[in-house]
Amino acid sequence: MSEVAGQFDNDIDVEVLVIGAGVVGIYALHQALDAGFTAQTLEAGEGVGGVWYWNRYPSARFDSESYTYAYLFSKKLFDEWRWKEEFATQPEIESYLNHVVDRFDLRRHIRTGEKVASASFDEAGQAWVVRTEKGSVVRARWVISATGGLSVPNYPDIDGLGDFGGQAYHTGAWPHTPVDFVGKRVAVIGNGPSGAQLLPAIVDTVEAVDLYQRTPTWTTPLNNAPISDERQAWLSDNFEDIVKTLSASPTGFLHEPAGKFSSADSAQERQAFYEKIWKSPGFAKLTSNYYDLTTNREVNLEFCAFLANKIRSIVKDPVTAERLIPKDHLFGAKRPPFVTGYFESFNKPNASLISLRETPFVRVDATGIETTERHRDYDIIVFATGFDFGTGALTRMGIRGREDLDLSTDWEDGPSDFAGFSAHLLPNFFFPGGPHGAGGGNYPRYSQDQIDWITKTLIHARDHGYDVFEPTAAQQDQWMTMIETLAPQSIFSAEHSHYYGANVEGKVRKFLLNPGGRAKLHEMLDEMTSTEDFGGALSRANETAHAG
Ligand code: NA7
């Protein structure tokens, strides 16, 4: 416990309460304990892993390279965990996260099956009072809500959804007992990364599968590969350099940049370059592409034309091929899926594509789905319809801050925050992985930055006798001005994407990423930490209580 925290210490159960035991929450707990704080985690699931606990649908996997997504705080951990593939599957990822929890003796600090129902700031006691649905109550000095940006499943608003008499599953809340697809008639709604991963995994098992597509995606091959002994040795030998690169990279990947603008190549050379890019792993299609891919519309259109021809060359039925080609956004404007065998699935006789743009939903009933074209019977409907991105978990957790701030109503017109993990009137409450947190790269690298900064702030507060961290209104305004000014320049500019909240019925359309990326994040955090009291964000509980 802090020696300088003052009169309120006796009232708390724990100094740091982490909510959520996913990738970010596990790291936050580890760092808090490592820094000598008393710490505890409440986790809604019956196990740890967060998205990698809930998204257990067939073929769920990373599309960031396994070792760049994993933790980097321990070389021993990095060396002793052998990832089987460049892009690991969900069971392997879940095992890894369990291994980390046991390896660092974190499990005794984690209470699973404890979904938080409310979190209120007790101004008199300067503590957070967190209650769970089971009735547990924890008083904590600091709360780190690592509840994830993609953790609340989004369901489409179709008439009669509840009437379906067959089996219905959301990819983000998949059952623990395996779903038997053998010989079943299946509808998959949604063709984002989850739907595009699932389709090839079940197409050979089911009797028939229809994929309901609203917006075509620029899906490209993942180009996965096993990790050989040589590759593993290289990773281990180059750990320090890898950490350096991943920490400095704006996107958090190891991919080699192209090193050139498109104008450096002739038309013929550009086609050869795009072939090379097509064969590159995962996000390298964005990060190793021409520098001006995302800034020069003509270059992007040329790459899109190359991709469209690839789709036409893979998909045998020309009508289906044309339906699968995006017409309304450039490559990268919407988060592209990187998947093995997606387009190839539509060549199987039992797989069909249904374009919701041409034939929208009419209703769901007991036996299946009706579109404006006709009714189709199903045994299973899979909702691969994404999540209430960025704000979903935080606005459902009953968070009440200072001056009776109710986060769910305060954020109705879009979230206001500082640095994507804190907010004015929410003293001592951090939400890494929340809105404006990630810049659109490899998530764990962004959230590692956030947790490292939060942990350093807690240590600094302890060492200098501060009890309260709360960004000032001016600091928050400055951050939000940066978000609003730079949002139009973000490559993820398609306004109908979940990065604008557009996939959730009735949600206000506001940009939910950090368009300034890691560079702006660090610049503004450095500005804050240039004074001992972080420009007024740090204060002492006694002062705050008296002032209040
Ligand atoms: P995404 O990427 O949000 O994709 C959801 C998909 O579901 C997408 O194709 C949506 O179409 C579709 N969708 C959503 N609502 C509807 C309705 N009402 N009707 C029809 N289709 C709908 O979620 P994923 O789970 O695939 O991936 C989430 C993240 O996981 C991803 O960002 C990566 O970080 C990994 P739309 O494009 O909105 O027209």
Residues whose N, C-alpha, C, O or C-beta is under 5 A from the ligand:
A	BS01	NA7	P156 D157 I189 G190 N191 G192 P193 S194 G195 R214 T215 R335 A384 T385 G386 F387 H496 H498 N503
